[in-house]
Amino acid sequence: MSKIKVKFDYNQIIKFRKELEQVTQKEIDVLCKEIVYRLANELLEKVKMRTPVNQGLPNDVNFHGGGGRLRDSWTIGNVTKSGNIYMAEVINPMHYASYVEKGHDGVYIPELGVSLYTRKNPGISKEGKKIIKWTEGVFMLKISEDELQKDANKFVEMKLDKFIRERLRR
């Protein structure tokens, strides 16, 4: 059996600890807010790519904002801190965004090939009958969040590693 000798300078560990102790709460806040904002931007890009755009329909709320209004309405709210939790909301203020996300029991108009999410303006078929149909959700936000979650830890580790290396160079 062979033996391996490992040599290290314990003073480097002490120096590293002292460097970390000098990190201020303000520096940590700035780093955490930057990380959260970058992750929110990633989520924003992903959800916009998945948001459907109805082509050739009137730009009317009953037609889910034909021409990309729903897609263009995604935005990032302020980065906030509550206790030790930093967060940013990725939001879509269009009133029908949740119906597109989760699905809805609405009125389907086959002549237009669209579903309306309200029963106030029921669709009428050529035979004069209301047509009610469940429209599946697109889950553009849910799918994007799940996808981002897979890579988020790697991103956070990379940012922390970079932060620590920069601190040690000072």
Secondary structure, DSSP 4 states (H G I P E B T S, - for coil): ---------HHHHHHHHHHHHT--HHHHHHHHHHHHHHHHHHHHHHHHHHS----SS-S-GGGT-TTTHHHHT-EEEEEEEETTEEEEEEE---TTHHHHHHEEEEEEETTTTEEES-SSS--B-TTS-B-EEEEE---HHHHHHHHHHHHHHHHHHHHHHHHHHHHHH-
